[in-house]
């Protein structure tokens, strides 16, 4: 894939840092060549599970990480984290549909339907609802990204398995992705935890060498209209 075809990008993140873990290198690569990159953080932590201090800390970390990657704008949708199953699905559909109409992305990057976290699954479905092709404008390309500790912790043969068929080289932006991930100080964990910088580097190398690249991010292509 040539980055000139990414055009205006909208990355849908269920929670802050999902977008950096899944496609931070791609975001940085797109921004570096002049593509307009937007991020939507769908949910916000709610008391008592999340303290206000932690919520503000993570949001500040996200802003710093996005700036480091070259994101043009971050959109905060404010739906309740880990409570989307209890939220009317029409509300999630409408929030994402309104944003897609506002941003008018050429490329939509979304979480994978087989992720273990139910928020990810519901956001995948609502992203497709928001992107239905009967509209006057709709995202021509939809890619599902993988999120360590969510995509790979699902139940084999029970839930959808992540079998990538699109690989985007991030040799030149891997370090920027890792730097952005490190800005999430409240979320990053020491190795061998999967949300460690060492794990992110290792995954990028594995995904890259599968296609004879030094580093890559992998995606499942959902749609590509040419």
Buried (B, 14 or more C-beta within 10 A) or exposed (E): BEBEEBBBBBBBBBBBBBBBBBBBBBBBBBBBEEBBBBBBBBBBBEEEEBEEEEBEBBBEBBBBBBEBBBBBEBBBBEBBBBEBEEBEEEEBBBBBBEBBEEBBBBBBBBBBBBBBBEBBBBBBBBBBBBBEEEEEEBBBBBBBBBBBBBBBEBEEEEBBBBEBEBBBBBBEBBBBBBBBBBBBEEBBEEEEEBBBBEBBBBBBBEBBEEEEBEBBBBBBEBBEEE
